[in-house]
Amino acid sequence: MGIKGLAKLIADAAPSALKECEIKSYFGRKVAIDASMCIYQFLIAVRQDGNVLQNEEGETTSHLMGMFYRTIRMVENGIKPVYVFDGKPPHLKSGELEKRSERRAEAEKKLEAAQEAGEVEEVEKFTKRLVKVTQQHNKECKKLLRLLGIPYVEAPCEAEASCAALVKAGKVYATATEDMDGLTFGTPILLRRLTASEAKKLAVQEFHINKVLQEMGLTHEQFVDLCILLGSDYCETIGGIGPKRAIDLIKQHKTIEAILTHIDSNKYSIPEGWLYKEARQLFLNPEVVDAEAMELKWNEPDEEGLVKFMCEEKQFSEERIRNGTKKLMKSRQGSTQVRLDDFFKVTGSLTSGKRKEPEPKGSAKKKTKAAAASGKFKKAK
């Protein structure tokens, strides 16, 4: 679910921290993608006559179609995706998961009533509310990614936290997710809408955490406390405090502890046994992959393996799968061009980590200095 209202708050309070770009702007970039969020989107959006796609055995295939074509679209635009899958949910999330179960039960009752009344739009609405990403969906998407030659990572806990670790380690450029808590976990750069449908024509939103903190005048620890006040998946929040009041309180008092000593408990509803300290630690010190030791490899797709899995097992059109695979192979062969900014080494402190862009072989910087000293510049071969 992410942090409630954070995107709008940043757009209002720190506008220069957000920029909108076309997908082609990320040519040559490696991007860590929140896999579960993508699969959920596909299960919601990839439908026929309001229903998820299924093969003759009644197995859902919407997630596979979405993963296949959106991945190809990214590679066609020169992006090198790596998908990160959720591990075990943190204990603090149990309350949120219980609430989701209750909402699902309520949606099931309303769906049944809508079906009996023949209300088509209501049926579609409540059917989508019952969508849930299962281990089977994850397993099938991992198999598809292996056949596509696209790397994936299994996070020990929350995917967004491990995505952030990969960005901090310089393994990828950004985290791609619709959940704004990627920023709370400290990803230096977060991309929203990267995996949105091409038909929607939505610009990719790019958020920079260092600019967010600078414009808001907050430390990362204060930003985490702000996000807890706004509402996260890990604990309740203070009733009666909206986004504007939350940021005013953080700027004035700096910490939740100080806020609790100053606000009127008769005016605001403070949760009993509030686990904000535990939520804070989860954001500041999450369980993540060993990003420094991670090696990400993009391989050639296995066309015959894809046909066997997607066509023979899942009953997709062989012509469409082969055409898509050929697009993928062609895009891989044509993506050897290097981004201009990859020729320069950039080191900047980004919250709790440093990000380094690779310097080219032969040290372009040294060659440039030598040429400047001699007064000569040779045309690059």
N, C-alpha and C positions, 0 to 999 in steps of 0.2 A: 504493500500500500504506500510505503514511502512517508515522507514528512508532509503533513497537510499544509497546503498554501505556501510552501517555500518558494516555488517557481515564481509566483506572482509577487511575493515579498521581495525577492531579489530583483525582479524586473522594475519594481518601484523604487527600492532603496539603493540598489547598486546596478544601474542600467549599463554601465560600461563593462560589467563583468559578464554580460550576455551579448553574444552576437549570433546572427543568423546567416547560414551559409548553404550553398548548394552541395549536394552529395559529392559532386565531382571535385570539390575543394579538398577532399580528403584523399586524393590520388597519392599513392605511395605510403599511406599511413597504415600502421598496424593498430587495430582497435580491439579491446576486450569487451565482449558482449554478454550481457546478462541473459543466459540461455532460457531460464524459466519464464522470464518476462516475455521473451520472443514467442515461446511456445504458447503461452497464454493468449497473446495477441492473435496468433494464427488460429487457435481453436475458436476464438470469438469471430474473427473476420472472414476466414476462408470457409465459405458455406455455399450451399446450393438449395434454393427454395427455403431458406431459413434454417436448414439443418446442416450439421457437420458433414464433411465428406466421409463416405464409408466404402469399403470394398464389398464384394459379394458375401463375405463371411460376417459382415456387420462390424468390422474393425474400423475405428476412426483413422482417417488418413489426412485430415486437414493440416495437422502439425507438420507432416512430411512434405506436403505440397508447399506450404509456406516457407519452411526451412530451405527447401531445394531452390525455389525461385528467388527468394530474397538474398540468399547467399550468392547466387550467380550474379544478381544485380550489383551487389557490393563489389565483387571481384571485377565485374565489367567496368566499374568506376575506379579501378585501381586500388581498392581497399583490401587489406589482408586481415580478415577477421579471425579472432580466436574466441570460441564460445566458452563461457565459464558456468558450470552447473552448481546449483546449491548442494551443500552437504547436509548434515543434521541441523535442524533449527535450534537456535539457542534456547535454553530453558526459559528465559524471560519472554519468549515469543508464545509460550503456551497459552497465555491469556488471550492474545489476539487470535490464535488458531481456534480457541474455543468459541470466541465471538463469531468467527467465520462459519463455524459449524452450525451455530444457532441461526445465522442469517441464511444459510443454505436450507435448513429445515423449514424456515419461514417461506423461502422462495419456492420450495417444493409444494407447500400447501397452496400458495397463490397460483402456481402453475397448474395444479390439478383443477382448481376452480375456474381458471381461464379456459382450460381445455373443455370442461363441461359446458361452459357458456359460449364456446366457439369464438372467443376473442383472439383473433390471429396475432395482432400486434402485441397483446399482453403475453401470449404464449411465447412468442419470440423473445420478449424482454426477460421473462423469468427463466427461460431455457438458458440464456447467456449467463445469467447470474449463478447458474449451477455448474458452470465450467470449472474444472479443476485439473491442474497438471498432475499426472500420475507418474509413478516410476516407469511404467511401460512406455509412456510418451517419451520420457528422458532416454530410456534404453534405445528406442528406435531412432531417435534423433542422433544419438551418439554413433550408432551404426551408419547412418546416412552420412554424417560428417567424415567418418573414417573413409568411406568410399569416395567422397568428394575430395579427399586430400586436405581437409581443413582441420587444424588442430583444435582440441578442446581440453579444458582443465576441469578437474573435479575438486571443488573447494571443500575444505574440511567443515565449513559452516556457511555463512551467508556469502552468496556469489559476489555481491557488490563490494564486500570488504576485500576479497581476493582480487577483484578487478582493480581496485584502488592500489593494492600492493604491486600489481604488475606495472601500473603506470608510474608509480614512485620509483620502481627499480629500472625504469627506462626500457622495459621490454615492449611496451606498446605506447601509443600516443595518448589514448583517452579511454574512458569507460563509457560504453553505450548502454543506456537503460532509460526507462521512463520514470523510475523511482529516484526522487531527489536525494534519498539518503546515501547515494553514492558520494555526494559532497560531504555529508556528515561523517562518513567513513574516511574522508580525507583524500579522495581522488583529486589530483591537481586539475584535471579537465574532465568534464562530463558532457556527453552528447545525448540529446533527446531527439527522437524522431528519425534516427538513422535507419532504422528498420521499418519505417512506416511504408504503407503502400504507395507505389509510384503514382497511382491514380489520384491520391489525395493532394499531390503537389505541395506538400508541406516542407518548408525550409528546415534544415537541421539546426537545432538550438545548441550553441556551445557555451558552457559556463566555465569560468576560470575561478577556482577557489581563492587564489591569492588576491585577485581583484575584488572578489566578494568581501573578504575580510578587510581589505584596505578601505573600501568605500563605506562599509558599515562601521568601521572603527572597532573591530572585534578581534580577539585572538581566536585560534581554532577551538580552544577549550570553551570560550564564551559562546562561540557559534554552536557547539554541540549542546550546551545548555539551552540556547535559544530553540534549537530543533526539538529538544525534549518538551519545552513549553508549548511548542506548536502542535505536538502530538506525533508519536512514533508507534511502531509495532511492539515496542518493548515495555512500555509502562503507560499508566494513565497520565492525564495532565490536569492542571488546575482549572476547575470549572469557572467560566466567566472571563478568562483571559484570551483575547483574540490576538492576531498577528501584530497589530500596531502596538497594543499594550505590552506584548511579550518583548518586543525589541526595545521599547522604552525602559522596561524594567531591567533588562540585561545591561543596557548602556549605563543605567543609573547605579545598579547594585553589583554588577559583574558576575555574580554566581547565584545559583538557585538557593543555596543556603542563606545568603544575605537577603534575597527576595522574601524567603519564608519568615524572616524576622521582622520584616517591614510591612507586609501587606495585611489587610484586615481579613482575618479568617471568617468573620461574619458575612463579609461581602463576597469573598471568593471561596469556592469549594475545593479544599485541599484533600486529595485522596488519602484514606487511612492506610498506613504502612506503605507509603509511596516509595517505589523502587527506582527513583530517579538516579541515585548513585550507581546502582548496578547497570542501568541503561547507559549512563555516561561512560563507565569503564568498557562496556561492550563496544561503543563507538570509538573510544580512544585506543583500546588495546584488543582488537578483535582477533579471533583465531583465523589465520590466513595461510595460503600456500607459501612455500619457500620460493619467493619470486626470483631472488638472486640466482638460485640454482636451476631455474626453469629454462628449458630449451624448447622453443616453439618452432615447429617445422611444418611448412606447407608443401604437400606432395602432389604428384600428378593424380588426377582422378582415375578411378577404376571403372571404366565404361561398362565392361561386361558384368562386373559386380553390381553396379547400379541398376542395370537392366534386370538382373536376376532378382534383386531385392525389391525395386520399385515397380517392376512390371509383372514378373512371375508371382511374387508374393503379395504385393499390395495392389496390383492390377491397374497401374497407371499406363497411359499410352506409351508404347515403346518409342514411337516417333518423337514424341515430346521430350521424353527422357534423353534420348540420344542427341536431339537438337540442343537441349540445355547443356548436356555434357560437352558438346563441341564448342558451345559458347564459352564455357568455363575454361577449356583447354586453350582456346584462342586468346582469351583475356589474359591468362597466365603467361603465355608466350609474348604478349605485347606489353606486359607491365614491367619491363626491365628498366624503364626510364626512372631516374632518381629525382626526388624532389630537390629543388634548389636549396632549401634551407637545411637539407641533410648534409650539405657541404660545410656547414659551420657547426662548431661545438658550442652548445648552449648549456650553461650550468646555472641553475637558479634555485634558491631555497623555496620549496613549495610545501608548506605546512611541515609535516614530520619527515619529509624525505627530499632527496635531491634528484633532479631529473637531468639526464645527459643524453644529448643527441649524438650519434656516432660521427667521428671525424673521418674523412676519406683516407684511403690508403695513400701513402706518400706525403701525408701532412700538407694539405693545401695551404694552411696558414704559414708554415715555414717557407714554402716556395714563394708565396706572395711577398713575404718580408724580404727575402733574398732578391727578388726581382725589383722591389721598390728601392732597395739599397743600391743596386747597380744602375737604376734608372731605366731598366728594360723590362718589358712584359712580353712574353712569348705567347702566341696563340695556343690554347689548349688543344691537344690532339683528341 
